[in-house]
Amino acid sequence: MDPVLLIFGCIALGAVTILCIAATVVLLRTRSHVERVVVSVESMQTDVAQLQQQLEPVLERTAIVLSDVQRIVENADKKLDQLSGGIETFASIAKDVKDLESMVIGKMRGPLEDITSLVAGAVRGVSAFTKKIVS
């Protein structure tokens, strides 16, 4: 064999050996990274399962609270409708009272003014009479 070919063959075999060693090192490191990823995923799976167990009662309580809130809002809506009807009735009564007041004032004003002027005249007359008697 030719010594140059023998040297290049040995160099090629050495390069292939170094490449295999490097590939083995990379695969071993990749394996350790993959193992850490697997451990992390398993830990996350455990955490998610615990979270699901812990959230289940919270979600049930939240559903109960939401149904209570919905019932309260419905009751408040009904009460507000009733209150609105009561306010309308009260407003109607107030309007009727105001109309009655206006009517009474309208009918009583004239006679009251007449009585007031009569009493004022009588008081002036009595006052003038007493002044005449006293003087």
Secondary structure, DSSP 4 states (H G I P E B T S, - for coil): --HHHHHHHHHHHHHHHHHHHHHHHHHHHHHHHHHHHHHHHHHHHHHHHHHHHHHHHHHHHHHHHHHHHHHHHHHHHHHHHHHHHHHHHHHHHHHHHHHHHHHHHHHHHHHHHHHHHHHHHHHHHHHHHHHHHH-
